[in-house]
């Protein structure tokens, strides 16, 4: 069985990418988090390039808050440049006053061709979505968490970062680069009260969109989103403060 990326079901006729809202979450009134969260599959059908700024064409409804909570604010943002990411971080710090946790879950998938047949546009898109956006966002957030004396940098990666397969070379390489980036952040910030970790997800998550796209599949074989959220919450908490530099798999039955 071919495992598919958890957040994207391959659509050979439309480049799959996703650009997610940013949320500043401060449920207790003084702790703030910045999260770039997944909104589903095939959200943006225009390739991203490092050589041009990306402007979202998503319908306004995609930017609505994913859940009703008085401490949560959703806002659209594009992360195709360091300048754009820095503005996102600075704007959020200007309101709650601090960033305690970055959860970076932006990602996209393209595959189906060997390395020899992969074109430059596909390579650029995978690096932009899966690596550059994380690099820009982490670089923008780190000065703030260093100044305040601690924080968490978390990223959602893929099992293919450590178990690459055929016909997904650009995707696997971009996810491996993400894991290496987060590990580097952990090493560079040891002793600063900053932990950095990645979560490795399997082929498919049990979401309504994935069930609709693959009605014959057995969703009991898929990972539950609540399990992923629980792991991220643990890594963001004080209980997980000493876990850093890790790439933690959460494969469920898709081992």
ChimeraX commands (.cxc) that place a marker at each C-alpha (Angstrom):
marker #1 position 0.00,0.00,0.00 radius 0.5
marker #1 position 1.29,3.45,-0.90 radius 0.5
marker #1 position 1.11,5.83,2.02 radius 0.5
marker #1 position -0.09,9.32,1.17 radius 0.5
marker #1 position 0.87,12.52,2.99 radius 0.5
marker #1 position -1.52,13.17,5.84 radius 0.5
marker #1 position -2.54,16.67,4.77 radius 0.5
marker #1 position -2.69,16.31,1.01 radius 0.5
marker #1 position -4.36,13.74,-1.22 radius 0.5
marker #1 position -2.54,13.72,-4.52 radius 0.5
marker #1 position -4.48,15.36,-7.35 radius 0.5
marker #1 position -2.52,14.97,-10.58 radius 0.5
marker #1 position -4.50,17.71,-12.34 radius 0.5
marker #1 position -4.11,20.43,-9.72 radius 0.5
marker #1 position -0.93,21.37,-7.82 radius 0.5
marker #1 position -1.72,20.79,-4.16 radius 0.5
marker #1 position -0.66,23.34,-1.61 radius 0.5
marker #1 position -2.06,24.82,1.54 radius 0.5
marker #1 position -1.61,28.17,3.22 radius 0.5
marker #1 position -3.10,28.28,6.68 radius 0.5
marker #1 position -4.43,30.88,9.06 radius 0.5
marker #1 position -2.36,32.04,11.96 radius 0.5
marker #1 position -3.81,31.99,15.45 radius 0.5
marker #1 position -2.79,33.76,18.60 radius 0.5
marker #1 position -4.18,31.66,21.40 radius 0.5
marker #1 position -4.08,32.89,24.98 radius 0.5
marker #1 position -6.74,30.97,26.94 radius 0.5
marker #1 position -5.40,31.95,30.36 radius 0.5
marker #1 position -5.02,35.60,29.52 radius 0.5
marker #1 position -1.22,35.80,29.62 radius 0.5
marker #1 position 0.23,32.93,27.57 radius 0.5
marker #1 position 0.16,33.41,23.82 radius 0.5
marker #1 position 0.87,30.98,21.06 radius 0.5
marker #1 position 1.27,31.39,17.34 radius 0.5
marker #1 position 0.13,28.45,15.26 radius 0.5
marker #1 position -0.05,27.88,11.55 radius 0.5
marker #1 position -2.69,25.21,11.37 radius 0.5
marker #1 position -4.00,22.88,8.72 radius 0.5
marker #1 position -7.30,23.71,7.04 radius 0.5
marker #1 position -7.63,20.58,4.95 radius 0.5
marker #1 position -6.61,19.39,1.51 radius 0.5
marker #1 position -5.97,21.07,-1.83 radius 0.5
marker #1 position -6.59,24.60,-0.54 radius 0.5
marker #1 position -4.42,26.54,-2.95 radius 0.5
marker #1 position -4.15,25.53,-6.58 radius 0.5
marker #1 position -1.35,27.90,-7.57 radius 0.5
marker #1 position 2.33,26.91,-7.22 radius 0.5
marker #1 position 4.48,28.91,-4.84 radius 0.5
marker #1 position 7.82,30.31,-5.96 radius 0.5
marker #1 position 10.69,31.84,-4.03 radius 0.5
marker #1 position 11.07,34.30,-6.89 radius 0.5
marker #1 position 7.65,35.84,-6.52 radius 0.5
marker #1 position 5.41,36.71,-3.62 radius 0.5
marker #1 position 2.40,34.47,-3.14 radius 0.5
marker #1 position -0.98,36.05,-2.61 radius 0.5
marker #1 position -3.80,33.85,-1.47 radius 0.5
marker #1 position -6.93,33.47,-3.55 radius 0.5
marker #1 position -8.76,31.49,-0.90 radius 0.5
marker #1 position -12.43,32.27,-0.30 radius 0.5
marker #1 position -13.02,34.32,2.82 radius 0.5
marker #1 position -14.76,31.43,4.57 radius 0.5
marker #1 position -11.45,29.54,4.82 radius 0.5
marker #1 position -10.16,32.26,7.13 radius 0.5
marker #1 position -12.94,31.84,9.69 radius 0.5
marker #1 position -11.81,30.66,13.14 radius 0.5
marker #1 position -11.59,26.84,13.22 radius 0.5
marker #1 position -13.28,26.75,16.60 radius 0.5
marker #1 position -15.19,29.25,18.72 radius 0.5
marker #1 position -13.00,30.37,21.60 radius 0.5
marker #1 position -12.73,33.88,23.00 radius 0.5
marker #1 position -8.95,33.53,23.26 radius 0.5
marker #1 position -8.39,32.48,19.65 radius 0.5
marker #1 position -7.82,34.81,16.73 radius 0.5
marker #1 position -7.42,33.60,13.14 radius 0.5
marker #1 position -5.78,35.78,10.54 radius 0.5
marker #1 position -4.64,35.24,6.95 radius 0.5
marker #1 position -0.96,35.46,6.15 radius 0.5
marker #1 position 1.51,34.50,3.45 radius 0.5
marker #1 position 4.91,33.13,4.30 radius 0.5
marker #1 position 6.77,33.24,1.01 radius 0.5
marker #1 position 9.47,35.59,2.28 radius 0.5
marker #1 position 11.38,36.38,5.43 radius 0.5
marker #1 position 9.91,39.87,5.46 radius 0.5
marker #1 position 6.35,38.54,5.39 radius 0.5
marker #1 position 7.02,36.05,8.19 radius 0.5
marker #1 position 8.68,38.72,10.31 radius 0.5
marker #1 position 5.63,40.94,9.95 radius 0.5
marker #1 position 3.38,38.08,11.10 radius 0.5
marker #1 position 5.45,37.52,14.25 radius 0.5
marker #1 position 5.82,41.24,15.01 radius 0.5
marker #1 position 2.08,41.88,14.57 radius 0.5
marker #1 position 1.14,39.07,16.95 radius 0.5
marker #1 position 3.68,40.14,19.57 radius 0.5
marker #1 position 2.29,43.68,19.36 radius 0.5
marker #1 position -1.14,42.43,20.48 radius 0.5
marker #1 position -0.80,39.67,23.13 radius 0.5
marker #1 position 2.73,40.81,23.92 radius 0.5
marker #1 position 4.59,37.50,23.54 radius 0.5
marker #1 position 4.88,34.25,21.59 radius 0.5
marker #1 position 5.26,31.09,23.63 radius 0.5
marker #1 position 4.73,28.38,21.03 radius 0.5
marker #1 position 5.13,28.13,17.27 radius 0.5
marker #1 position 3.38,25.14,15.72 radius 0.5
marker #1 position 4.21,25.11,12.03 radius 0.5
marker #1 position 1.94,22.83,9.99 radius 0.5
marker #1 position 2.09,24.41,6.55 radius 0.5
marker #1 position 2.80,21.83,3.90 radius 0.5
marker #1 position 2.04,20.47,0.48 radius 0.5
marker #1 position 2.64,17.42,-1.67 radius 0.5
marker #1 position 3.71,16.70,-5.23 radius 0.5
marker #1 position 4.94,13.35,-6.47 radius 0.5
marker #1 position 4.60,10.66,-9.04 radius 0.5
marker #1 position 7.88,11.29,-10.89 radius 0.5
marker #1 position 11.39,10.00,-10.40 radius 0.5
marker #1 position 14.19,12.38,-9.48 radius 0.5
marker #1 position 15.40,12.23,-13.08 radius 0.5
marker #1 position 11.99,13.40,-14.33 radius 0.5
marker #1 position 11.16,15.99,-11.63 radius 0.5
marker #1 position 11.03,19.53,-13.02 radius 0.5
marker #1 position 12.37,22.69,-11.39 radius 0.5
marker #1 position 8.89,24.03,-10.63 radius 0.5
marker #1 position 8.00,20.97,-8.55 radius 0.5
marker #1 position 11.27,21.15,-6.64 radius 0.5
marker #1 position 10.75,24.86,-5.95 radius 0.5
marker #1 position 7.20,24.28,-4.79 radius 0.5
marker #1 position 8.15,21.52,-2.35 radius 0.5
marker #1 position 11.03,23.52,-0.89 radius 0.5
marker #1 position 8.88,26.65,-0.60 radius 0.5
marker #1 position 5.96,24.94,1.12 radius 0.5
marker #1 position 7.69,22.37,3.29 radius 0.5
marker #1 position 11.00,24.02,4.16 radius 0.5
marker #1 position 11.29,27.73,3.35 radius 0.5
marker #1 position 8.03,28.71,5.04 radius 0.5
marker #1 position 9.20,26.98,8.25 radius 0.5
marker #1 position 12.65,28.56,8.04 radius 0.5
marker #1 position 11.17,32.05,7.58 radius 0.5
marker #1 position 8.65,31.59,10.40 radius 0.5
marker #1 position 11.10,30.09,12.89 radius 0.5
marker #1 position 13.67,32.78,12.14 radius 0.5
marker #1 position 11.02,35.44,12.75 radius 0.5
marker #1 position 9.83,33.92,16.03 radius 0.5
marker #1 position 13.18,33.00,17.59 radius 0.5
marker #1 position 14.28,36.55,18.54 radius 0.5
marker #1 position 11.05,37.00,20.48 radius 0.5
marker #1 position 11.24,33.71,22.40 radius 0.5
marker #1 position 14.93,34.28,23.12 radius 0.5
marker #1 position 14.23,37.72,24.51 radius 0.5
marker #1 position 11.48,36.44,26.79 radius 0.5
marker #1 position 13.65,33.56,28.03 radius 0.5
marker #1 position 12.01,30.50,26.54 radius 0.5
marker #1 position 9.49,28.98,24.18 radius 0.5
marker #1 position 8.64,26.06,21.94 radius 0.5
marker #1 position 9.26,25.57,18.21 radius 0.5
marker #1 position 7.21,22.69,16.80 radius 0.5
marker #1 position 6.79,21.53,13.22 radius 0.5
marker #1 position 4.70,18.87,11.53 radius 0.5
marker #1 position 6.75,16.73,9.17 radius 0.5
marker #1 position 6.26,13.41,7.41 radius 0.5
marker #1 position 7.42,9.84,7.81 radius 0.5
marker #1 position 8.97,10.24,4.36 radius 0.5
marker #1 position 11.54,12.59,5.90 radius 0.5
marker #1 position 13.18,9.53,7.45 radius 0.5
marker #1 position 11.78,6.76,5.22 radius 0.5
marker #1 position 11.95,8.16,1.67 radius 0.5
marker #1 position 10.30,6.22,-1.10 radius 0.5
marker #1 position 10.41,6.16,-4.87 radius 0.5
marker #1 position 8.72,8.84,-6.98 radius 0.5
marker #1 position 8.56,11.44,-4.19 radius 0.5
marker #1 position 12.15,12.70,-4.16 radius 0.5
marker #1 position 11.44,16.44,-3.96 radius 0.5
marker #1 position 8.77,15.98,-1.29 radius 0.5
marker #1 position 10.88,13.64,0.86 radius 0.5
marker #1 position 13.93,15.91,0.59 radius 0.5
marker #1 position 11.95,18.97,1.62 radius 0.5
marker #1 position 10.55,17.19,4.68 radius 0.5
marker #1 position 14.00,15.87,5.60 radius 0.5
marker #1 position 15.30,19.43,5.39 radius 0.5
marker #1 position 12.52,20.51,7.76 radius 0.5
marker #1 position 13.53,17.87,10.31 radius 0.5
marker #1 position 17.17,18.95,10.04 radius 0.5
marker #1 position 16.18,22.60,10.46 radius 0.5
marker #1 position 14.27,21.96,13.67 radius 0.5
marker #1 position 17.08,19.80,15.04 radius 0.5
marker #1 position 19.53,22.63,14.30 radius 0.5
marker #1 position 17.29,25.10,16.12 radius 0.5
marker #1 position 17.29,22.77,19.14 radius 0.5
marker #1 position 21.11,22.59,19.14 radius 0.5
marker #1 position 21.58,26.33,18.67 radius 0.5
marker #1 position 19.20,27.18,21.51 radius 0.5
marker #1 position 20.21,24.61,24.11 radius 0.5
marker #1 position 20.34,26.29,27.50 radius 0.5
marker #1 position 18.00,29.11,26.49 radius 0.5
marker #1 position 14.79,27.45,27.66 radius 0.5
marker #1 position 13.77,26.84,24.04 radius 0.5
marker #1 position 12.84,23.38,22.83 radius 0.5
marker #1 position 12.39,22.44,19.18 radius 0.5
marker #1 position 10.80,19.25,17.89 radius 0.5
marker #1 position 9.10,17.73,14.88 radius 0.5
marker #1 position 6.19,15.32,14.73 radius 0.5
marker #1 position 6.34,12.74,11.95 radius 0.5
marker #1 position 2.95,11.89,10.52 radius 0.5
marker #1 position 1.98,8.85,8.45 radius 0.5
marker #1 position 0.27,8.51,5.10 radius 0.5
marker #1 position -3.25,9.59,5.99 radius 0.5
marker #1 position -5.09,11.36,8.79 radius 0.5
marker #1 position -8.70,10.51,9.61 radius 0.5
marker #1 position -10.39,13.71,8.46 radius 0.5
marker #1 position -13.78,14.25,6.77 radius 0.5
marker #1 position -12.10,15.38,3.55 radius 0.5
marker #1 position -9.88,12.29,3.42 radius 0.5
marker #1 position -12.85,10.01,4.08 radius 0.5
marker #1 position -14.77,11.69,1.28 radius 0.5
marker #1 position -11.84,11.41,-1.10 radius 0.5
marker #1 position -11.24,7.73,-0.34 radius 0.5
marker #1 position -14.59,6.22,0.75 radius 0.5
marker #1 position -13.41,2.62,0.29 radius 0.5
marker #1 position -10.51,2.97,2.71 radius 0.5
marker #1 position -10.64,1.78,6.30 radius 0.5
marker #1 position -10.36,4.94,8.47 radius 0.5
marker #1 position -9.51,2.77,11.47 radius 0.5
marker #1 position -6.08,2.41,9.89 radius 0.5
marker #1 position -5.58,6.17,9.88 radius 0.5
marker #1 position -4.22,8.38,12.65 radius 0.5
marker #1 position -6.75,10.37,14.65 radius 0.5
marker #1 position -6.22,14.17,14.60 radius 0.5
marker #1 position -6.88,14.31,18.36 radius 0.5
marker #1 position -3.85,12.07,18.96 radius 0.5
marker #1 position -1.63,14.41,16.97 radius 0.5
marker #1 position -3.03,17.43,18.80 radius 0.5
marker #1 position -2.42,15.75,22.17 radius 0.5
marker #1 position 1.22,15.09,21.27 radius 0.5
marker #1 position 1.74,18.69,20.16 radius 0.5
marker #1 position 0.10,19.98,23.34 radius 0.5
marker #1 position 2.43,17.79,25.42 radius 0.5
marker #1 position 5.52,19.04,23.58 radius 0.5
marker #1 position 4.34,22.62,24.06 radius 0.5
marker #1 position 3.74,22.16,27.78 radius 0.5
marker #1 position 6.10,22.29,30.75 radius 0.5
marker #1 position 5.80,18.50,31.00 radius 0.5
marker #1 position 7.57,18.25,27.64 radius 0.5
marker #1 position 10.13,20.99,28.25 radius 0.5
marker #1 position 13.14,18.66,28.26 radius 0.5
marker #1 position 12.18,16.95,25.02 radius 0.5
marker #1 position 14.12,18.77,22.32 radius 0.5
marker #1 position 15.72,17.90,19.01 radius 0.5
marker #1 position 13.38,14.96,18.57 radius 0.5
marker #1 position 11.49,13.74,15.52 radius 0.5
marker #1 position 8.62,11.82,17.09 radius 0.5
marker #1 position 6.63,9.39,14.92 radius 0.5
marker #1 position 2.89,9.03,15.34 radius 0.5
marker #1 position 1.98,6.37,12.81 radius 0.5
marker #1 position -0.92,4.57,14.48 radius 0.5
marker #1 position -1.61,1.35,12.56 radius 0.5
marker #1 position 0.31,2.57,9.53 radius 0.5
marker #1 position 3.68,1.42,10.92 radius 0.5
marker link #1:1,2 radius 0.2
marker link #1:2,3 radius 0.2
marker link #1:3,4 radius 0.2
marker link #1:4,5 radius 0.2
marker link #1:5,6 radius 0.2
marker link #1:6,7 radius 0.2
marker link #1:7,8 radius 0.2
marker link #1:8,9 radius 0.2
marker link #1:9,10 radius 0.2
marker link #1:10,11 radius 0.2
marker link #1:11,12 radius 0.2
marker link #1:12,13 radius 0.2
marker link #1:13,14 radius 0.2
marker link #1:14,15 radius 0.2
marker link #1:15,16 radius 0.2
marker link #1:16,17 radius 0.2
marker link #1:17,18 radius 0.2
marker link #1:18,19 radius 0.2
marker link #1:19,20 radius 0.2
marker link #1:20,21 radius 0.2
marker link #1:21,22 radius 0.2
marker link #1:22,23 radius 0.2
marker link #1:23,24 radius 0.2
marker link #1:24,25 radius 0.2
marker link #1:25,26 radius 0.2
marker link #1:26,27 radius 0.2
marker link #1:27,28 radius 0.2
marker link #1:28,29 radius 0.2
marker link #1:29,30 radius 0.2
marker link #1:30,31 radius 0.2
marker link #1:31,32 radius 0.2
marker link #1:32,33 radius 0.2
marker link #1:33,34 radius 0.2
marker link #1:34,35 radius 0.2
marker link #1:35,36 radius 0.2
marker link #1:36,37 radius 0.2
marker link #1:37,38 radius 0.2
marker link #1:38,39 radius 0.2
marker link #1:39,40 radius 0.2
marker link #1:40,41 radius 0.2
marker link #1:41,42 radius 0.2
marker link #1:42,43 radius 0.2
marker link #1:43,44 radius 0.2
marker link #1:44,45 radius 0.2
marker link #1:45,46 radius 0.2
marker link #1:46,47 radius 0.2
marker link #1:47,48 radius 0.2
marker link #1:48,49 radius 0.2
marker link #1:49,50 radius 0.2
marker link #1:50,51 radius 0.2
marker link #1:51,52 radius 0.2
marker link #1:52,53 radius 0.2
marker link #1:53,54 radius 0.2
marker link #1:54,55 radius 0.2
marker link #1:55,56 radius 0.2
marker link #1:56,57 radius 0.2
marker link #1:57,58 radius 0.2
marker link #1:58,59 radius 0.2
marker link #1:59,60 radius 0.2
marker link #1:60,61 radius 0.2
marker link #1:61,62 radius 0.2
marker link #1:62,63 radius 0.2
marker link #1:63,64 radius 0.2
marker link #1:64,65 radius 0.2
marker link #1:65,66 radius 0.2
marker link #1:66,67 radius 0.2
marker link #1:67,68 radius 0.2
marker link #1:68,69 radius 0.2
marker link #1:69,70 radius 0.2
marker link #1:70,71 radius 0.2
marker link #1:71,72 radius 0.2
marker link #1:72,73 radius 0.2
marker link #1:73,74 radius 0.2
marker link #1:74,75 radius 0.2
marker link #1:75,76 radius 0.2
marker link #1:76,77 radius 0.2
marker link #1:77,78 radius 0.2
marker link #1:78,79 radius 0.2
marker link #1:79,80 radius 0.2
marker link #1:80,81 radius 0.2
marker link #1:81,82 radius 0.2
marker link #1:82,83 radius 0.2
marker link #1:83,84 radius 0.2
marker link #1:84,85 radius 0.2
marker link #1:85,86 radius 0.2
marker link #1:86,87 radius 0.2
marker link #1:87,88 radius 0.2
marker link #1:88,89 radius 0.2
marker link #1:89,90 radius 0.2
marker link #1:90,91 radius 0.2
marker link #1:91,92 radius 0.2
marker link #1:92,93 radius 0.2
marker link #1:93,94 radius 0.2
marker link #1:94,95 radius 0.2
marker link #1:95,96 radius 0.2
marker link #1:96,97 radius 0.2
marker link #1:97,98 radius 0.2
marker link #1:98,99 radius 0.2
marker link #1:99,100 radius 0.2
marker link #1:100,101 radius 0.2
marker link #1:101,102 radius 0.2
marker link #1:102,103 radius 0.2
marker link #1:103,104 radius 0.2
marker link #1:104,105 radius 0.2
marker link #1:105,106 radius 0.2
marker link #1:106,107 radius 0.2
marker link #1:107,108 radius 0.2
marker link #1:108,109 radius 0.2
marker link #1:109,110 radius 0.2
marker link #1:110,111 radius 0.2
marker link #1:111,112 radius 0.2
marker link #1:112,113 radius 0.2
marker link #1:113,114 radius 0.2
marker link #1:114,115 radius 0.2
marker link #1:115,116 radius 0.2
marker link #1:116,117 radius 0.2
marker link #1:117,118 radius 0.2
marker link #1:118,119 radius 0.2
marker link #1:119,120 radius 0.2
marker link #1:120,121 radius 0.2
marker link #1:121,122 radius 0.2
marker link #1:122,123 radius 0.2
marker link #1:123,124 radius 0.2
marker link #1:124,125 radius 0.2
marker link #1:125,126 radius 0.2
marker link #1:126,127 radius 0.2
marker link #1:127,128 radius 0.2
marker link #1:128,129 radius 0.2
marker link #1:129,130 radius 0.2
marker link #1:130,131 radius 0.2
marker link #1:131,132 radius 0.2
marker link #1:132,133 radius 0.2
marker link #1:133,134 radius 0.2
marker link #1:134,135 radius 0.2
marker link #1:135,136 radius 0.2
marker link #1:136,137 radius 0.2
marker link #1:137,138 radius 0.2
marker link #1:138,139 radius 0.2
marker link #1:139,140 radius 0.2
marker link #1:140,141 radius 0.2
marker link #1:141,142 radius 0.2
marker link #1:142,143 radius 0.2
marker link #1:143,144 radius 0.2
marker link #1:144,145 radius 0.2
marker link #1:145,146 radius 0.2
marker link #1:146,147 radius 0.2
marker link #1:147,148 radius 0.2
marker link #1:148,149 radius 0.2
marker link #1:149,150 radius 0.2
marker link #1:150,151 radius 0.2
marker link #1:151,152 radius 0.2
marker link #1:152,153 radius 0.2
marker link #1:153,154 radius 0.2
marker link #1:154,155 radius 0.2
marker link #1:155,156 radius 0.2
marker link #1:156,157 radius 0.2
marker link #1:157,158 radius 0.2
marker link #1:158,159 radius 0.2
marker link #1:159,160 radius 0.2
marker link #1:160,161 radius 0.2
marker link #1:161,162 radius 0.2
marker link #1:162,163 radius 0.2
marker link #1:163,164 radius 0.2
marker link #1:164,165 radius 0.2
marker link #1:165,166 radius 0.2
marker link #1:166,167 radius 0.2
marker link #1:167,168 radius 0.2
marker link #1:168,169 radius 0.2
marker link #1:169,170 radius 0.2
marker link #1:170,171 radius 0.2
marker link #1:171,172 radius 0.2
marker link #1:172,173 radius 0.2
marker link #1:173,174 radius 0.2
marker link #1:174,175 radius 0.2
marker link #1:175,176 radius 0.2
marker link #1:176,177 radius 0.2
marker link #1:177,178 radius 0.2
marker link #1:178,179 radius 0.2
marker link #1:179,180 radius 0.2
marker link #1:180,181 radius 0.2
marker link #1:181,182 radius 0.2
marker link #1:182,183 radius 0.2
marker link #1:183,184 radius 0.2
marker link #1:184,185 radius 0.2
marker link #1:185,186 radius 0.2
marker link #1:186,187 radius 0.2
marker link #1:187,188 radius 0.2
marker link #1:188,189 radius 0.2
marker link #1:189,190 radius 0.2
marker link #1:190,191 radius 0.2
marker link #1:191,192 radius 0.2
marker link #1:192,193 radius 0.2
marker link #1:193,194 radius 0.2
marker link #1:194,195 radius 0.2
marker link #1:195,196 radius 0.2
marker link #1:196,197 radius 0.2
marker link #1:197,198 radius 0.2
marker link #1:198,199 radius 0.2
marker link #1:199,200 radius 0.2
marker link #1:200,201 radius 0.2
marker link #1:201,202 radius 0.2
marker link #1:202,203 radius 0.2
marker link #1:203,204 radius 0.2
marker link #1:204,205 radius 0.2
marker link #1:205,206 radius 0.2
marker link #1:206,207 radius 0.2
marker link #1:207,208 radius 0.2
marker link #1:208,209 radius 0.2
marker link #1:209,210 radius 0.2
marker link #1:210,211 radius 0.2
marker link #1:211,212 radius 0.2
marker link #1:212,213 radius 0.2
marker link #1:213,214 radius 0.2
marker link #1:214,215 radius 0.2
marker link #1:215,216 radius 0.2
marker link #1:216,217 radius 0.2
marker link #1:217,218 radius 0.2
marker link #1:218,219 radius 0.2
marker link #1:219,220 radius 0.2
marker link #1:220,221 radius 0.2
marker link #1:221,222 radius 0.2
marker link #1:222,223 radius 0.2
marker link #1:223,224 radius 0.2
marker link #1:224,225 radius 0.2
marker link #1:225,226 radius 0.2
marker link #1:226,227 radius 0.2
marker link #1:227,228 radius 0.2
marker link #1:228,229 radius 0.2
marker link #1:229,230 radius 0.2
marker link #1:230,231 radius 0.2
marker link #1:231,232 radius 0.2
marker link #1:232,233 radius 0.2
marker link #1:233,234 radius 0.2
marker link #1:234,235 radius 0.2
marker link #1:235,236 radius 0.2
marker link #1:236,237 radius 0.2
marker link #1:237,238 radius 0.2
marker link #1:238,239 radius 0.2
marker link #1:239,240 radius 0.2
marker link #1:240,241 radius 0.2
marker link #1:241,242 radius 0.2
marker link #1:242,243 radius 0.2
marker link #1:243,244 radius 0.2
marker link #1:244,245 radius 0.2
marker link #1:245,246 radius 0.2
marker link #1:246,247 radius 0.2
marker link #1:247,248 radius 0.2
marker link #1:248,249 radius 0.2
marker link #1:249,250 radius 0.2
marker link #1:250,251 radius 0.2
marker link #1:251,252 radius 0.2
marker link #1:252,253 radius 0.2
marker link #1:253,254 radius 0.2
marker link #1:254,255 radius 0.2
view
